[in-house]
Amino acid sequence: MCAIAVPSISCKAPQVTVIGAGKVGSTLAQRVIEKNLADVVLLDIVEGLPQGIALDLYEAQGLEGHHKTILGTNDYADTTGSDIVVITAGLARKPGMSREDLLHYNAKIVVHAAREAMERSPQAIFIVVTNPMDVMTYLTWKVTGLPVNHVLGMGGVLDSARLRTFIAMELGVSTGDVSTLVLGGHGDLMVPLPHYCTVSGIPITELMDATKIQGLIERTQNGGAEIVSLLKTGSAFYAPASSVCHMIESLIQDQSRLLPASVYLQGQYGLTDLFLGVPCRLGCRGVEAIVEIPLTDAELAQLHRSAASVRDSRDQALSKLSF
């Protein structure tokens, strides 16, 4: 019998590493495997935590009807060969802790995580979730030396999703009919753009008065704080996890979705050498394009104000770190 030469086929599924097994990280791991997007490695420094979460999720595999694997680990060696690395690890702000303290602690955590992960997965695309997110994204890019299209931050997708929800709630329409756009840093100086927000193609400026729209903008800018005030002992994790999963899906499936994300600017919108939320196209090569849209003078001024705040925090972080 003659042997038939058959071209080899790679059987390796995409692999996503999630660093940090807190509520955002563990929920993201669940989202990714249950949507059959990729195998997941869930890493945390707390012994037993990622292993327990992984086992719990694995035991639900047959019920949820997916075929992806999840590995819980404390060892970066297990992350080797990842296609996407998501950094969620970091401290939440505690009573008596200044923003500067939080910036300093999380900078050290993120820099360590980025270095360790990049050594094992030098071709990976990195998505940063840890706050202050735009600054942590810059530090991840700086310490890894990765191409700028392989590093991005999550904030814009989450902020736009929150505004989308608030508009749908106010008008009593489906969120599926609402499209929104929020630019700038992931914080209270973000820049929602009402005239780019629509319901089935109709600008919300035609459906609500300016006072109502301003109220929705302010609620979006304080979206994270509102949830913290309600939870008392925690912060948002379902919507942040869904936002990252949305980005992962576009990257892995090469969907080339146009999404707002924190990306490295090199002159776009008159800004250079910082990561900030703007519209970009996400595909299998990472950030495939940054889209510049027309802004009013007032909107551009707001965007630059947001950028100045991010730049100040970034410079604070850089001054305390050595690369």
N, C-alpha and C positions, 0 to 999 in steps of 0.2 A: 504494500500500500504506500502510495506516495504521500509524503508530508506536504501539507499546504501551509504556505507562509501567510500568517495573519498579522497585520500591523498591530503593534502593542497599543492598548488603550489604558489610559490612566484611570484607576478605580478610586483614587483619593478624592474624597469629598472636600469642599472648601472648609477651612478651619478658622474659627473665630476665637481669639483669646480675650477673655474678660478679666481685667485685673481689678480686684475688689469685689468681695462676695457679700456686700451690704445689700440693702433693699433694691437699689438701682441695678447693681450688677447681677444679682440673682434673678430679678424679674426679667432683665434683658436676656439672660441665658435661657430662661423659659420661653420667651418670645421667639428667639432664634431657632431653637430646636423644634418647637411645636409648629412653626411655620415651614419646617423642613428646609431651612436656608443653608445650614452648615452644621458641622460638628463643633462642639464648644469645649474649650478648656477654661475652667473657672478657677482663678488663682487668688489666694488670700494668704496673709501672713499668720492668721489665727489657725492653729492646728485643729483639724477636724471640721471646721466650719464649711469650707468648700466641698470637702468630701461628703459631708452629711447632706448638703443641699443637692449635690450631684446625684447621690443615691436616691434621694426622695424623688427627684425629677425623673430619674431612670425608671423607677418603679411605676410611674404613670405613663410610660411610653406606650404600652399596649392599649391603654384606655384612650389615649389622645390620638393614636393612629399615625405616629411619625416614625421614622427609622434613623434619626440622627443620634449620635452618641454625645455624652457629656462626661468630662473627667474633672473631678475636683482635686486640687493639688496645692501644695505650698512650695513647689519647686519649679523655677523658671525653665528648667530643662524640658519639662513636659509641654512647654509652649512652642517648641521648635517647629519651624515651618509654617507658622500661621500666615494666613492671607490677610487677615484684619486683626488689629489689636485695639481694644477699647480700654481706656484708662478711666475707671470710676473711683479708684482708691483715693482716700483723703479724709480729713477731719471735718466734722460739722462745727460751726461756730458755737462755742460754749459761753455761758455767763462769765463776764469778766475778761473775755478774750477780745482783743482789738482786731480790726480788719487786717492790720499789719501783721499781727501774730498769726492769724489764719493764713495769710498769704505766705509767710515764711515757712510754716509747718507743711502746708500742702505743696509748696515748691519743692521741698526736699523729698517728699514722698513721690511726687510725679517724676522728678528727674531720675530718681533711683529706678522706678518702674520702667520708664522709657528706655533707659540704658540697658537694663537687664533683658527686656523684651526684644529690643532691636538687635542685640548680639545674637539672639537665637532666630530671629525672623527679619533679616535685613531688607527683604523685599516687601514687607507688609505695609498696608495702609493703616495709619494710626488715627483713631477718633478719640478726642478728649472730652470728658464730661465733668471732671473735677473742677470745682470753683476756686478762685475766679477763672472761669473757663477760657476766656480769650487769652489771658496771661499764661495759663497752664499749657495752652496749645502752642504758644510761642516758645515756651521753655522746652516742650517736647521736640519741636522742630530743631531748636538750637542744639540740644544735647545729642540728638540722634544723627544730625547731619543728613537727614533724608531729603529727597527732592520736595519742593514745596507742594507739589500736587499729591504727595502721599501723607500729608498731615492736615487735619481739619478738626474743628470743634463743633459741638452739637447745637449750641444755643438757638440759632435762628429757626430751626425746625420746631423746637418746643415753643418758642415765643409766638410764632405764627399759628401754631395749633391752638394755643390758648385764646388768641384773638378770634380765631375761627369759631371756637366754641362759644365765646361770649356774644358774638354777632348772631349766631344761630339761636341762642337762648333768647336774645332780645327780640328777634323778629319772628320767632316761632317757626323757623324753617329747618330743613335737614342740613347737618354739617356737610353732607356730600355736595350740596349746592353752593357752598361758601368757599371762596378762595381769598387768601390773605397774604400779606407780605410785611415782615418786620425786619429792619436792618439794624446795624450798630452792635455795640457790646451787649453781652448777656447780663443785663442789670437794669437798674431803674432809669438809665439814660438810653435805653433802646429806642429805636425810631420806627414806630408803626406808621404805615403809609396808607391813609384812608382811601386816596383816589386809585390805589392799586388793589383795593379790597372789593370783591364783587359777590353778588348772589345771582347765580345763573347768568353771569355776564353783566348784570346791572350794578353799577358802582353804588356802594353803600351811602355815598353822599346824596343819592337820589331817593334813598329809602329811610334815612334818619336825619334829624337836624344836627347841627354842629355840637350842641351841648351834649346830646346823647352819645355821639361818636367820641367826644372827648372823655366822657365817663368810661367808655369801653377801653379806650387807649390807656387811661390811668389804671384801670383794673388789670390790664395786661402787663403794664410795667411793674405792678406789684403782685403779679400772679403767684410767684414763689412765696413771698412773704404772707400772702393770704392763707395759703395752705399750711405754712408753719404755725401761724396763729391759731388755726383750727385744730391741728394735730397736737400742739403743745410740746410734744417730745420727739418730733421728727420733721421730715420735709418730704416734698413730692418725690415719688419714684415710679408710679405707673406711667404717667405721660412722658417723663424723661426717657424711660426704657423704650417706650413705643417710638419715640422720636429717633433714638439711635438705631432701632431695628429698621425703621423706614429708610434710613441712610444706608445701612448694611445691605438691605434688599436691592437698592439701586446700584450699589457697587458690585455685588456678587452676580446679579443677573444682568449687568451691563444695560440698565434701563435708561441711562442718560437723563435722569429726572432733573428738572430745574428746581433747585431747593435753596433756601437761604441757609448758609453755614458760615462758620468762622474760618476764613481762608487768608492766606498771605497776600497782602496787597503790595503791588510794585508800581504805583502811580495811578491805579484806578481810583476814581472819585477824589483825586488829588491827595491820596494818602500813600505812604510808603513805610516799609519795614515794620509792619505789625499785622496781627491776625484780627480780623473784624468781620462781623456778619454782613454778607452781601449775597445776592443771587449767584449761584454757580451751578454748573452741570456736572453731575456725579455719574461716573461709569466705571468700567473695570480697570481703568488706568488711574482712578482716583478723581481729583478735581480736573476735569477735562477743559473747562473754560470758566472764566469769570465774566459775568454779564453786567455791563454798565447801563443802567436805566436813567432816563431823564428825571432829575429832581428839581424841585423849586429851590430858590435861594434859601428859604427858611429850613427846608428839609436837609439841604446840604450842610447848613450851619449846625443843625442838630447832630448830624452824622459826625461832623468834625469835633463837636463837643464830646460826643461819646468816645470818639477815638482818642482824644486828649486824656480822658480819664483812664482808658485802657493803657495808654502809653506810660502814664505816671506810675501805675501799679506795676507794669512790666519792668520799668527802670528800677523800682524798689526791689523787686525780686532779683533782678540781675546783679544789683549791688551787693547782695548777700550770698551770691553763689559764685563758685569758680568752675570753669569748664576746661 
